[in-house]
Amino acid sequence: MAQEKLTFALMGNQNSGKTTLFNRLTGSDQQVSNYPGVTVERMEGRIRNHPECTIVDLPGIYSLSPYSPEEIISRDFLIEEKPDLIMNVVDATSLERGLYLTLQLIELDIPMTLALNMIDEMPALGRQVDVDQLQEELGIPVVAISASQNKGVSEYARISVETAKNEVKPKNPDLCIGTVHRAIHSIAALIEDHAEKLRVTPRFAATKLVESDDLFIPKLGLNQNELDAVQHIVAELERESGTDRWAAIADMRYDFISGIEQKVLVCDYPNYEEVPSFSRTLDRILIHKYLGIPLFFAIMAAVFWITFGPLGSFLSEGLAELIGLAGDAVGRGIASVGMNPLVRSAIVDGIFSGVGSVLEFLPMILLLFFLLSILEDSGYMARVAFMMDRLLRHIGLSGASMVPMLLGFGCSVPAVMATRTLPSKRDRYLTTLLIPFMSCSAKVPVYGLIARTLFPGQVTLVVLGLYILGMVLAILTALLLRRTLFKGDASPFILELPLYRFPSPITLGKLVWRHAKEFFYRAFTIIMLVTMIIWFFQTFDFRFFPVASPEQSMLATVARWISPVFAPLGFNSWAVTSALIAGFTAKEVVISALSVATAATAPTLQIALSQLFTPAAGIAFLVFLLLYTPCAATVTVMSRELNLKRGGFMLIIFYQTAFAWVIAWLAYHLALLVL
């Protein structure tokens, strides 16, 4: 007989190690970072050696009373899709915070197991957890694991599968005490039939009524008399407890958790603040009130110096030489067999020169991602969000918006999607509009190429300046939007800083490899496609005859119609115009388009560019590239996330391009005065 298919819901707080555990259990390769908010959508995978068991990795949440979209996704999955098992991941170093969600999950009375993650970090904190006692107190299977080190994961998978197949429910789904206990049970008896129709426990439904959960209560279908009776019970609860309903529920849960911690936690230090902690010592420096932000910029400057300095340049130039030698060899081989010169041009000038001019920057891209991944995996980026909270509040945002913005330095598409973790619609919309100001990795090769060509001794300074300029303009834009379209204050920002951790070599290796694959995929799909289109229009005229000179081609003719728009910025070349137009598809294409339009190979492209740009024009070009409309994929995702129609979609493109032109014009004239 075919085995019954089972669905497991992977639940836990943000940054508790859910995605790392998901990767271990399923063999997947989802992004893992040491800061909250990485998972913004549900992901699915099958447990190794158990193909009948599907795990759904849900966005991290702290409570089943949702406020943000990803919290709604997680709770709705539990209530509406009824998984066969809940796999609850709890960070052992933050037991109180994790168990608050655990108690609510137990109320659902669904088979459940608990993975006590990061247990390997407890000795450094002078603490230990009695796992057997914790299992006894909660009434569910508990397994101590270290997902990052792959310890205890196989045992946890085995116990979870057995618990689901045997349909073993929590031994005591009624973990409440005191005044709240009486109120919840009174309401549960009143609405038992409604809860059964919704296929949730009366205990869970009663708790949601006490909490006045506006998203859940309408699903129960209570009549007015029943609602009045509930309100009477809640009013009596508030009178007896001397506090409001929400505080009463929270106090009950934390009192219960405090009792559990006293039984299961063994502390070597009576005062937790006395625990010698590497993280606490390092934080005194890195998040210092006055030194924190300057240190952040110093660290980023070091990252850019390593990327674009001697090491990155040596690797990129070496790869460019190899690509050039390969292109020459292929060209000679094609000529030796007497193949049509157009075919040779398409392969050598289109693929090797166009795509190769982008590929030469692969070492720089991977080096940059490697260094940024170290900062993420170590836990430093979470500190950056914390430090930036005060600054961002002046522009109407909170530190929570910093996480999507930091993701924007990698790729704007997941960064825009990460805004779903923000608690309010206002914050999501405003942050989404600011993400394009962050320099994504696709722009890095263009920055490097132009800076190496025109400013060979100041590459790091130029690139760092572009990153800072993007952030400064984002701040100014946010100030304007806050006073016009997005009036109001930012949502509260609460962040529990993760411990500093030494980055996992395996995790870093996988992340760099993932970016390498993505780069190659883009290079040999969209970049190659656009490059060949540019080659075609640069090789033929409007009668589809091969041209003697690119100046006579369709591409040159059309680009010359548009080029006067850029003349005030210092560049009035059809080659540059065609490259910027191609950049609407993907920013890396700008390099390949310049290579094809100038008929320059990777090693000689810098010579060709030095004839197209003066230093002032080069600065204007880089500023325009920084600010004008992001790639087509980003604009599409922004339109979807902002729920824009076609008119709004076109407005974004027009506004960003016009804004880029104005700032580039200012940069050009300022550069003329300075250079």
matplotlib code that plots the C-alpha trace (Angstrom):
import matplotlib.pyplot as plt

x = [0.0, 1.2, 2.2, -0.2, 1.1, 1.8, 2.2, 4.4, 4.3, 7.7, 7.0, 9.1, 10.3, 12.2, 15.9, 15.4, 17.1, 14.0, 15.4, 18.7, 16.7, 14.6, 17.7, 19.1, 15.8, 15.1, 18.5, 17.3, 19.5, 17.3, 18.9, 20.1, 21.1, 21.7, 19.1, 15.3, 12.9, 14.7, 11.7, 8.8, 7.0, 6.1, 8.6, 8.1, 10.4, 10.3, 12.1, 15.1, 14.3, 10.7, 9.2, 5.7, 6.4, 6.3, 7.6, 6.2, 8.7, 6.5, 7.6, 8.8, 6.3, 6.2, 2.5, -0.7, -2.3, -1.0, -0.2, 1.9, 1.2, 3.7, 2.2, -1.2, 0.2, 1.6, -1.5, -4.0, -2.0, -2.4, -6.1, -7.2, -4.9, -4.6, -1.1, -0.5, 2.3, 3.7, 7.5, 8.2, 11.7, 12.8, 16.1, 17.5, 19.3, 16.0, 13.8, 11.2, 10.6, 10.3, 8.0, 5.4, 4.6, 4.9, 2.1, -0.2, 0.7, -0.1, -3.6, -4.4, -4.2, -2.3, 0.5, 3.6, 7.3, 9.8, 13.3, 15.4, 17.9, 21.3, 21.8, 25.6, 25.7, 24.3, 27.6, 29.1, 26.2, 26.7, 23.3, 22.0, 18.5, 17.0, 15.4, 13.6, 12.0, 11.0, 9.3, 7.4, 6.3, 5.0, 3.6, 5.2, 8.4, 11.4, 14.8, 17.9, 19.6, 22.1, 20.9, 24.0, 26.2, 23.7, 23.6, 20.4, 18.6, 18.2, 16.8, 14.4, 13.2, 12.6, 10.6, 8.6, 7.6, 6.7, 4.6, 2.7, 2.0, 0.8, -1.2, 0.2, -1.4, -0.1, -0.7, -2.0, -3.3, -4.8, -1.7, -3.4, -3.9, -5.7, -8.4, -7.7, -8.2, -11.8, -12.7, -11.3, -13.1, -16.4, -16.1, -15.0, -18.2, -20.3, -18.8, -17.9, -20.2, -18.8, -15.2, -16.0, -17.5, -14.3, -12.3, -10.3, -10.3, -12.7, -9.7, -8.0, -11.1, -11.9, -8.4, -8.8, -12.1, -10.5, -7.7, -10.4, -8.8, -10.7, -9.3, -10.4, -13.7, -15.9, -15.0, -16.8, -20.1, -21.3, -24.7, -25.1, -26.3, -23.2, -20.9, -22.6, -22.0, -18.3, -17.9, -19.5, -17.0, -14.1, -15.2, -15.3, -11.8, -10.5, -12.1, -10.7, -7.2, -7.0, -5.6, -6.8, -7.5, -4.3, -2.1, -4.0, -3.4, 0.3, 0.8, -0.7, 1.5, 4.7, 3.9, 3.5, 6.8, 8.6, 7.6, 8.9, 12.2, 12.8, 12.4, 14.4, 17.1, 20.4, 22.4, 26.1, 25.6, 22.9, 22.8, 22.5, 24.2, 27.4, 27.7, 30.9, 29.7, 31.7, 28.6, 28.1, 31.8, 31.8, 28.5, 30.0, 32.2, 30.2, 26.9, 28.4, 26.1, 28.7, 31.1, 28.6, 27.6, 31.2, 32.4, 29.8, 30.9, 34.5, 33.7, 31.9, 34.8, 37.1, 34.7, 34.8, 38.6, 39.0, 36.5, 37.7, 41.3, 44.3, 42.8, 39.5, 41.2, 43.8, 41.1, 38.9, 41.7, 43.0, 39.6, 39.3, 42.6, 41.4, 38.1, 40.0, 42.4, 39.4, 37.6, 40.6, 41.1, 37.5, 37.6, 40.7, 39.1, 36.0, 38.1, 40.1, 37.1, 35.9, 32.6, 30.5, 32.0, 28.6, 28.6, 32.1, 31.0, 27.9, 30.0, 33.2, 31.7, 28.4, 29.1, 32.7, 33.0, 29.5, 28.8, 32.5, 32.8, 30.2, 31.7, 35.1, 33.5, 32.3, 35.3, 34.5, 30.8, 31.5, 34.1, 31.6, 28.9, 31.4, 32.3, 28.7, 27.7, 30.3, 28.7, 25.2, 26.0, 28.0, 25.0, 26.4, 23.7, 21.1, 23.1, 23.1, 19.3, 19.3, 21.7, 19.8, 16.5, 17.0, 18.1, 15.3, 12.6, 13.5, 12.4, 9.2, 10.6, 11.9, 14.9, 12.8, 13.0, 16.7, 16.6, 14.9, 17.2, 20.3, 18.9, 18.6, 22.4, 22.3, 19.2, 16.2, 13.6, 13.9, 14.4, 11.0, 9.4, 11.0, 8.9, 6.1, 7.6, 7.0, 4.0, 2.1, 1.0, 2.5, 6.0, 5.8, 5.0, 7.5, 10.3, 9.5, 9.9, 13.3, 14.8, 15.9, 18.2, 20.3, 23.0, 22.2, 24.9, 24.0, 25.3, 28.6, 30.3, 29.4, 30.7, 33.9, 34.4, 33.8, 35.7, 38.7, 38.7, 38.4, 39.6, 42.1, 43.5, 40.2, 38.0, 37.0, 36.3, 34.1, 32.1, 31.7, 30.6, 27.8, 26.5, 26.5, 24.8, 22.1, 21.4, 21.5, 19.0, 16.8, 16.7, 15.8, 13.1, 11.7, 11.5, 9.6, 7.2, 6.7, 5.4, 3.2, 2.0, 3.0, 2.2, 2.4, 4.8, 6.8, 5.6, 7.3, 10.5, 11.5, 14.6, 16.2, 19.8, 21.2, 24.4, 27.5, 28.4, 31.4, 30.1, 29.7, 32.1, 29.5, 26.8, 29.2, 30.3, 26.7, 25.7, 28.6, 27.9, 24.2, 25.2, 27.7, 24.9, 22.5, 25.2, 25.9, 22.2, 21.7, 24.8, 23.7, 20.0, 18.8, 22.3, 23.1, 19.7, 19.8, 23.5, 22.6, 19.6, 22.0, 24.5, 21.8, 20.6, 24.2, 25.2, 22.3, 20.6, 16.9, 17.0, 18.6, 21.9, 25.2, 26.6, 30.2, 30.3, 28.2, 27.5, 25.2, 23.3, 19.7, 20.9, 23.0, 20.2, 17.6, 20.0, 21.0, 17.4, 17.5, 21.1, 20.4, 18.5, 21.8, 23.9, 23.4, 24.9, 28.1, 27.6, 26.0, 27.0, 24.6, 26.7, 26.1, 22.4, 21.9, 23.6, 21.3, 18.2, 19.4, 19.9, 16.2, 16.2, 19.1, 21.9, 24.7, 23.6, 25.0, 28.5, 27.8, 25.9, 28.9, 31.2, 29.1, 28.4, 32.1, 33.2, 35.7, 36.8, 37.0, 40.7, 40.3, 36.9, 38.5, 40.3, 37.1, 35.3, 38.0, 37.2, 33.5, 33.6, 35.4, 35.8, 32.9, 30.7, 31.7, 30.5, 27.2, 26.8, 27.4, 24.9, 22.3, 22.9, 22.5, 19.2, 17.3, 14.6, 15.7, 15.6, 12.3, 12.0, 12.2, 9.7, 7.3, 7.6, 7.3, 4.1, 2.7, 3.6, 2.3, -0.8, -0.3, -2.2, -0.5, -0.7, 1.2, 3.7, 4.5, 4.6, 7.3, 9.4, 9.0, 9.6, 12.8, 14.3, 13.5, 14.8, 18.0, 18.5, 18.2, 20.6, 23.1, 22.9, 23.8, 26.6, 28.0, 28.2, 29.5, 32.2, 33.1, 33.9, 35.9, 37.8]
y = [0.0, 3.5, 5.4, 8.2, 11.6, 13.8, 17.6, 19.2, 22.9, 24.3, 27.1, 29.3, 32.8, 34.8, 33.9, 30.8, 28.6, 27.4, 27.7, 26.0, 23.1, 23.0, 22.8, 20.0, 18.0, 18.3, 18.8, 22.2, 25.3, 28.1, 31.4, 31.5, 34.6, 35.6, 38.3, 38.1, 38.3, 36.0, 33.8, 35.9, 33.1, 29.5, 27.0, 23.3, 20.3, 16.5, 15.0, 12.9, 9.2, 10.0, 11.1, 10.9, 13.7, 17.3, 20.1, 23.6, 26.3, 29.2, 32.8, 33.4, 34.7, 35.4, 34.9, 33.5, 36.9, 38.2, 41.8, 41.5, 39.7, 36.9, 36.2, 35.9, 33.5, 31.3, 31.2, 30.8, 27.7, 26.1, 26.9, 26.3, 23.6, 21.5, 20.1, 16.6, 17.8, 21.1, 21.2, 24.0, 25.4, 27.2, 29.1, 27.6, 30.8, 32.7, 30.1, 32.5, 34.2, 30.9, 29.2, 32.0, 30.8, 27.2, 27.5, 28.9, 26.2, 23.5, 25.0, 23.9, 20.3, 19.2, 16.5, 18.5, 18.2, 20.8, 21.2, 23.0, 24.6, 26.2, 24.0, 24.1, 27.8, 27.3, 26.4, 29.7, 31.5, 29.5, 27.8, 24.3, 22.9, 19.8, 18.5, 15.6, 17.9, 20.4, 17.5, 16.5, 20.1, 20.7, 17.3, 17.0, 15.4, 17.7, 17.1, 19.1, 20.0, 22.2, 22.7, 24.6, 21.7, 19.0, 17.5, 15.8, 16.6, 12.9, 12.0, 15.0, 13.9, 10.3, 11.4, 13.9, 11.3, 8.8, 11.4, 12.3, 8.7, 7.7, 10.9, 11.6, 14.9, 17.1, 15.5, 18.8, 21.3, 23.4, 25.3, 28.1, 29.1, 31.6, 34.2, 33.9, 30.1, 30.5, 33.1, 31.0, 27.8, 29.7, 31.1, 27.7, 26.1, 28.8, 28.5, 24.9, 24.1, 27.1, 25.9, 22.4, 23.7, 25.6, 22.6, 24.3, 23.6, 25.5, 26.5, 28.2, 29.9, 31.2, 32.6, 34.5, 35.9, 37.1, 38.7, 40.4, 38.9, 40.8, 38.5, 35.3, 36.2, 36.6, 33.1, 31.7, 33.1, 34.0, 35.7, 38.9, 37.2, 35.1, 38.1, 40.0, 37.0, 36.8, 40.6, 40.2, 37.4, 39.4, 42.5, 40.4, 39.1, 42.6, 43.6, 40.7, 40.9, 44.6, 44.9, 44.7, 41.5, 41.4, 42.0, 39.4, 36.7, 37.7, 37.7, 34.2, 32.8, 34.4, 33.3, 29.7, 30.0, 31.4, 28.4, 26.1, 28.0, 27.5, 23.8, 23.2, 25.9, 25.3, 28.5, 28.7, 32.4, 33.7, 37.0, 36.5, 39.9, 38.4, 35.8, 36.4, 36.9, 37.5, 39.1, 41.5, 42.6, 43.1, 45.1, 47.6, 48.7, 47.9, 49.4, 52.2, 55.3, 57.5, 55.0, 52.5, 54.1, 55.4, 51.9, 50.5, 52.8, 51.9, 48.2, 48.7, 50.7, 47.8, 45.4, 47.6, 48.0, 44.2, 43.8, 46.5, 46.7, 44.7, 41.3, 41.8, 43.6, 40.8, 38.1, 40.0, 41.1, 37.5, 36.2, 38.9, 37.8, 34.1, 35.1, 37.2, 34.4, 32.0, 34.4, 34.9, 31.1, 30.5, 33.4, 31.9, 28.4, 29.8, 31.7, 28.6, 26.6, 29.4, 30.0, 33.0, 36.2, 37.1, 33.9, 34.7, 38.2, 36.8, 34.4, 36.4, 40.0, 39.0, 36.1, 36.4, 40.2, 41.0, 38.2, 37.9, 41.5, 40.8, 37.5, 39.0, 40.7, 37.4, 37.2, 40.7, 39.8, 36.6, 38.3, 41.0, 38.5, 36.4, 39.4, 40.6, 37.1, 37.0, 40.2, 38.7, 35.2, 36.7, 38.6, 42.1, 43.1, 42.8, 45.3, 47.6, 47.5, 48.3, 51.3, 52.7, 52.7, 56.1, 57.6, 56.0, 57.2, 60.8, 59.8, 58.0, 54.4, 52.0, 49.8, 47.0, 48.6, 48.3, 44.5, 44.8, 47.7, 45.6, 42.8, 45.4, 45.5, 42.0, 41.9, 44.3, 41.5, 39.6, 42.9, 44.2, 40.8, 41.1, 44.3, 41.9, 41.4, 45.0, 45.5, 48.3, 49.0, 52.5, 51.2, 48.5, 51.0, 53.6, 51.0, 49.5, 52.9, 53.4, 50.0, 51.0, 53.6, 50.7, 49.6, 46.0, 43.6, 43.9, 47.5, 46.5, 45.3, 48.6, 50.6, 48.7, 49.0, 52.8, 53.5, 51.4, 53.2, 56.8, 56.7, 53.9, 55.1, 55.8, 52.8, 52.1, 55.7, 56.0, 52.8, 53.7, 57.2, 55.7, 53.5, 56.5, 58.7, 56.2, 56.1, 59.9, 60.3, 57.6, 59.6, 62.8, 61.1, 59.5, 62.9, 64.3, 61.3, 61.5, 65.0, 64.3, 60.8, 58.9, 61.0, 59.4, 57.7, 54.5, 51.3, 50.2, 48.3, 45.5, 43.4, 40.8, 40.9, 37.4, 36.2, 36.7, 33.5, 32.4, 32.1, 28.5, 27.7, 25.4, 28.1, 30.7, 28.2, 27.4, 31.0, 32.0, 29.0, 30.0, 33.5, 32.1, 29.9, 32.9, 35.0, 32.3, 31.8, 35.5, 35.7, 32.9, 33.7, 37.3, 38.9, 36.7, 37.2, 41.0, 41.0, 39.1, 41.4, 44.4, 42.7, 42.1, 45.7, 47.0, 44.7, 45.4, 48.5, 48.9, 47.0, 44.1, 44.4, 44.1, 47.5, 48.5, 50.5, 50.3, 54.0, 53.0, 50.4, 50.4, 50.6, 53.7, 55.4, 54.8, 55.6, 58.9, 60.0, 59.6, 60.6, 64.4, 63.8, 62.8, 65.5, 67.8, 65.0, 65.0, 61.9, 62.2, 58.8, 56.4, 53.6, 54.8, 55.5, 52.0, 50.5, 52.5, 51.4, 47.8, 48.3, 48.4, 44.6, 43.9, 46.3, 43.9, 44.2, 47.7, 46.3, 43.8, 46.4, 48.8, 46.1, 45.1, 48.7, 49.7, 46.4, 46.1, 42.8, 42.5, 43.5, 46.5, 47.7, 50.2, 51.9, 52.3, 53.7, 56.2, 57.7, 57.9, 59.5, 62.4, 62.0, 64.4, 62.5, 59.2, 60.5, 61.6, 58.2, 56.3, 58.5, 58.0, 54.2, 54.3, 56.0, 55.2, 52.6, 49.2, 46.0, 44.8, 42.0, 44.6, 46.9, 44.0, 42.9, 46.5, 46.9, 43.6, 44.4, 47.9, 46.7, 49.2, 49.2, 50.0, 53.7, 53.4, 51.1, 53.6, 56.4, 54.6, 54.2, 57.9, 59.3, 57.3, 58.0, 61.8, 61.9, 60.1, 62.6, 65.6, 64.3, 63.2, 66.7, 68.2, 65.7, 66.5, 70.2, 69.8, 67.5, 70.1, 72.5, 70.0, 67.9]
z = [0.0, -0.7, 2.4, 3.5, 2.7, 5.7, 6.0, 8.7, 9.6, 10.6, 13.1, 15.3, 16.1, 13.5, 13.6, 15.6, 13.0, 11.2, 7.7, 8.7, 10.1, 7.0, 4.8, 7.0, 7.0, 3.3, 1.6, 0.3, -0.1, 1.1, 2.2, 5.8, 7.7, 11.2, 11.3, 11.4, 8.4, 5.9, 5.2, 3.8, 1.9, 2.7, 1.3, 0.9, 0.8, 1.6, 4.5, 3.5, 3.5, 4.2, 0.8, 2.2, 4.6, 3.3, 5.5, 5.0, 6.3, 7.3, 8.1, 11.6, 14.1, 17.8, 18.4, 16.9, 17.2, 13.9, 12.9, 9.8, 6.5, 7.2, 10.6, 8.9, 6.4, 9.2, 11.4, 8.5, 7.4, 10.8, 11.1, 7.5, 6.1, 9.3, 9.1, 10.5, 12.8, 14.0, 14.2, 16.7, 16.6, 19.8, 20.3, 23.5, 24.3, 24.3, 26.0, 27.4, 24.0, 22.2, 24.7, 24.4, 20.9, 22.0, 24.5, 21.8, 19.4, 22.0, 22.4, 18.8, 20.1, 16.9, 17.1, 17.9, 18.5, 19.8, 18.4, 21.1, 18.7, 19.3, 22.4, 21.6, 22.5, 26.1, 27.8, 26.7, 28.5, 31.7, 31.2, 30.6, 29.9, 31.4, 28.2, 29.9, 32.4, 29.7, 27.8, 30.9, 31.6, 28.0, 27.3, 23.9, 22.5, 22.9, 21.2, 21.7, 18.4, 16.7, 13.2, 12.1, 13.2, 12.1, 15.6, 16.8, 13.5, 12.4, 15.8, 15.7, 12.2, 13.4, 16.4, 14.4, 11.8, 14.5, 16.4, 13.2, 12.1, 15.5, 15.8, 19.3, 20.5, 23.4, 26.7, 28.2, 25.7, 28.6, 29.9, 31.8, 35.4, 37.7, 36.8, 33.0, 33.3, 34.6, 31.9, 29.0, 30.2, 30.6, 27.1, 25.7, 27.0, 25.5, 22.0, 21.8, 18.8, 16.8, 17.4, 16.3, 13.0, 12.4, 13.4, 16.1, 19.9, 22.0, 24.2, 21.3, 20.0, 23.5, 23.8, 20.5, 21.8, 25.0, 22.9, 20.7, 17.5, 14.8, 12.0, 13.7, 15.6, 12.4, 11.4, 14.5, 13.4, 16.9, 17.3, 19.2, 22.4, 22.5, 21.8, 24.6, 27.0, 26.0, 26.6, 30.1, 30.9, 29.6, 31.6, 34.7, 33.9, 33.6, 36.9, 38.9, 37.3, 37.5, 34.0, 30.4, 28.6, 26.5, 29.5, 31.5, 28.8, 28.4, 32.2, 32.5, 29.8, 31.1, 34.7, 33.4, 31.4, 34.4, 36.4, 33.6, 33.4, 37.2, 36.7, 33.5, 33.5, 35.3, 35.6, 36.6, 37.4, 39.7, 37.8, 34.0, 33.4, 35.1, 32.4, 30.4, 26.9, 23.8, 22.2, 25.0, 25.0, 21.2, 21.3, 23.7, 20.7, 17.6, 18.7, 20.7, 20.8, 18.9, 17.4, 16.0, 12.7, 11.9, 12.5, 10.1, 7.3, 8.1, 7.8, 4.5, 3.2, 4.0, 2.2, -0.9, -0.7, -0.6, -3.4, -5.8, -4.6, -5.5, -4.9, -6.7, -9.6, -10.0, -10.1, -12.6, -14.9, -14.9, -15.9, -18.6, -20.1, -20.2, -21.8, -24.4, -25.2, -25.6, -27.9, -30.1, -30.3, -31.2, -33.8, -35.4, -35.5, -37.2, -39.8, -40.5, -41.6, -43.8, -41.9, -42.7, -41.2, -39.7, -37.7, -36.5, -35.5, -33.6, -31.6, -31.0, -30.9, -29.4, -27.0, -26.1, -26.1, -24.9, -22.3, -21.5, -20.5, -17.8, -16.7, -16.0, -13.0, -11.5, -9.0, -7.7, -7.3, -5.4, -3.3, -2.3, -1.5, 0.5, 2.7, 3.1, 4.0, 6.8, 8.2, 7.9, 9.3, 12.2, 13.4, 12.7, 10.2, 12.9, 14.9, 11.9, 11.9, 15.6, 15.2, 12.2, 14.1, 15.6, 12.2, 10.3, 12.7, 11.7, 8.1, 9.2, 9.3, 11.9, 12.1, 10.7, 7.3, 7.4, 6.7, 3.3, 2.5, 3.3, 1.2, -1.6, -1.7, -3.0, -5.2, -5.2, -6.0, -2.7, -0.9, -2.1, -1.1, 2.3, 3.0, 3.8, 7.2, 8.1, 10.4, 8.6, 5.0, 5.3, 6.2, 3.5, 0.8, 1.8, 2.2, -1.2, -2.9, -1.2, -2.0, -5.6, -4.1, -2.7, -5.2, -6.1, -7.1, -10.8, -10.8, -9.2, -12.4, -14.1, -11.2, -11.2, -15.0, -15.2, -12.0, -13.1, -16.5, -15.4, -11.7, -11.5, -8.2, -6.4, -7.3, -3.7, -3.0, -6.1, -5.4, -1.7, -2.7, -4.9, -2.1, 0.3, -2.3, -2.8, 0.9, 1.3, -1.5, -0.1, 3.2, 1.4, -0.6, 2.5, 4.2, 1.3, 1.1, 4.9, 4.6, 1.6, 0.7, 3.8, 6.8, 10.2, 12.6, 12.1, 13.7, 17.0, 16.5, 18.9, 18.0, 20.2, 19.0, 18.1, 19.6, 17.5, 15.7, 13.7, 10.2, 9.0, 6.2, 4.7, 4.8, 3.3, 0.6, -0.4, -0.5, -2.7, -5.0, -5.2, -6.3, -8.8, -10.3, -10.5, -12.1, -14.7, -15.3, -15.9, -18.1, -20.4, -20.5, -20.3, -20.8, -23.7, -25.3, -24.9, -26.1, -29.3, -29.9, -29.6, -31.9, -34.5, -34.5, -34.5, -37.4, -39.8, -41.3, -41.7, -45.0, -43.1, -45.0, -43.0, -42.4, -43.1, -39.8, -36.6, -37.1, -40.0, -38.1, -36.9, -33.3, -33.9, -35.9, -33.2, -30.3, -32.0, -31.8, -28.0, -27.4, -27.2, -24.0, -22.3, -23.9, -20.8, -18.7, -20.7, -22.9, -26.3, -27.8, -29.4, -27.8, -24.3, -25.0, -26.3, -23.3, -20.9, -22.8, -22.6, -18.9, -18.3, -18.7, -16.3, -15.2, -16.0, -19.7, -19.7, -19.9, -22.6, -24.6, -24.4, -25.5, -28.5, -29.5, -29.4, -30.9, -28.0, -26.4, -22.6, -22.4, -24.7, -23.4, -21.0, -23.8, -25.8, -22.7, -22.0, -25.5, -24.7, -21.2, -19.6, -15.8, -15.2, -17.7, -16.1, -12.8, -14.3, -16.0, -12.8, -10.9, -13.6, -13.5, -9.7, -9.8, -12.9, -13.2, -11.8, -13.8, -15.3, -12.6, -9.8, -11.3, -11.9, -8.2, -7.0, -9.0, -7.6, -4.0, -4.2, -6.0, -8.8, -12.1, -15.5, -14.9, -11.6, -13.2, -15.9, -13.3, -11.3, -14.5, -15.5, -12.0, -11.3, -14.7, -14.5, -10.9, -12.1, -14.9, -12.6, -10.0, -12.7, -14.3, -10.9, -10.4, -13.9, -13.3, -9.8, -11.2, -13.8, -11.0, -9.0, -11.6]

ax = plt.figure().add_subplot(projection="3d")
ax.plot(x, y, z, "-o")
ax.set_aspect("equal")
plt.show()
